[in-house]
């Protein structure tokens, strides 16, 4: 059963890396906090 856990952890790490990679590639821009979504 521990194999399933390892697979899930690997998937989570992979998805996080894929989601954060494009953000790091973009030029640094000032972060604007969302004060309200319409």
N, C-alpha and C positions, 0 to 999 in steps of 0.2 A: 504493500500500500504506500510505502514511502516514495516509491517511484512516481506515483501520481502527484504527490506533494512537490517533488523536485520539478516535475514538468510544469505544474502551475506556477511555481516561483520563477522558473526560467521564462515562461510566457510573460509574466508581469514585468520582469526586468527588461525583456526584449521590447515590449510595447512602450514602456517608459523611455527607453533609450531612443526609440524611433520618434516618439513625440517630442523629445527634448532636443534632438539633433537639429531639426530645421530652425528652432529658436536660436540656437547658438550660432548658426551660420549667418543669421541676419545681422546687419549693422546695429551697433548699440543705440537704442533709442530710449528716451526717458519713459519710465513706466507710469501710465496714467491709471490710477485706481478708479474702478467703476463705482460711481455714486448712486446709480439707479438705472435699472433696465426697463425700457418701455416696450 
